[in-house]
């Protein structure tokens, strides 16, 4: 029994180190940590190195992590001995009053061509009039001809967005006209000026099929991420429609809501999605009662217009339909 005491002591000490996140460094100064639910690089760096501000260094030595703000449970993170700044106890310094963790950032691909609802038909500069070779459906790498040229001030290398506008969109609850749905189809780059009103261009990216008759306008900046922002005050609206004209929507779908800049909505705001309230009969009181809707999903705002916004559904517990209620979140978390 006496021989077991040293072994039990070692096991006890090892368990204590693990529980405190202080497992001694192995030879070579590297060990592997398996990400658990709720972990962030900020928290992991604080736990193992005592300084959360070193998280960019931890990301640097784990380059396979695509999004440092969204690590997944089960991922393996290599831990090495990070540099620690030692303070001279005789040096006077003023501590920061408040330390804010890094902002939550949501990354998304512009290749989704999320589109938006415009109050009127989106102004265009020109139109796709032909292609080489001639075919109905065009995609990335194809050569097209557009009816803009020197008289429009177009130069070789200029980039344009290709889009189309749908028929009028009406509100699913009020029935009022909301505007026109604009679908972003792709991007083109001018390769050759052929005259006053004609140029050749190459399709550099396509999100959906491009056809003759689709319109173009100068390309704007490409946004690949939004910073999650809390709302100033609760605002309620409705799901109007969606990118793909679906009757039933879910996680990963792009949807449009009837709130925009006029309602102080900004990219990065998050909304909770609720089902519509229901009417039910209360037999004991012999009267109708209203059962409030339940939370069925969440969306992140990607693009904001004056009276509408484009959002991506990042969570859905059941199918979402036009007319579902959206409520602006006042908390920062997804």
C-alpha positions, 0 to 999 in steps of 0.5 A: 500500500505504501508503494501506491501513495507516490503514484496516487500523489502524481495522479492527483497533482496531474488532475489538478494541473489539468483542471486549472489549465496548467498542464506542464509543457512537454519537451519542445514546448508544444501541446494540443488542446481540443476545443470545447463548446463555448471556447474562443481564442481569447479565452484559451489564450487567457487560460493558458498564457494569462494574457488574452491579448496574445490571441492573434499570436495563437492564431498565427501558429494555427494558420488552418483556423479560417475564422479566429472568431468562430472556432468549432468544438473538436478542433485541435489547437497547437499551443506553444510557449508564447512571448510574455511581456514582463513588467518592471515593478518599479515602472509606473503605469496606469491600468486601462479602465476597461478592456473590451474583447475583440468584436464578434465578426461574421464572415460570409461569402459574397458569392451568395449574391444576396441581393436586396429589395429596392423601392424602385427599379435599380438604376442601370448603366448598360445591358449585356447584348451578346456573348462569344460564343453565342449561348443562352446561359453564361457563367464565369470565364465567358466573354460578353458584349455590353452596350457601354463604351467611350461615350460612357467614360468606360475604360479597360479594366473597369468592373461592373455588377450584373443584375436583374430586377424582379416584378413588384414585391408586395408585403405579405401582411399589409399587402402594400407594395414594398419595391422591386427585388434586385438579384445580383448575378455576377461581376464582369471586367471590361477587356476591350473598348469597341466603340462609343456604345460597345465593349467586350468584357469577361465574366469574372464571377457568377453567382447565378446564370447570366443571360442576354438582357441582364443589366450592369452598373459600376461595381461597388466594394465587396464586403466579406464580413460584418461586425455583430452589433447590438440594437439600440432599442427593440424594433419589430418587423416582418419577413417579406420574401427571400432570394430564391422565391421559396415558400418555406425557408431555413438555415442558410437562406437569404431573406428580406425584412421590412426594416432598414435605415429608417429604423436605425438598422445597420449591417451586423444587427441580429434579429430573432424570428418568431412564428405568428400568434395563434387564436385559440378557444378557451372552453372554461371562459368561453372566449378566444385567446391569443397564443404568442408566437415562439422563437423559430430562428435567427438572422444576421443583417448583411445589407441595409436599404432605406426601408428594407434589409437583407439577412442570412438565416443562421439558425432555424428550429422550424420552417420560416415563411413570409409574414413571420415576425422579426425582433431586433436583438439587443444582445451582442451574441449570435 
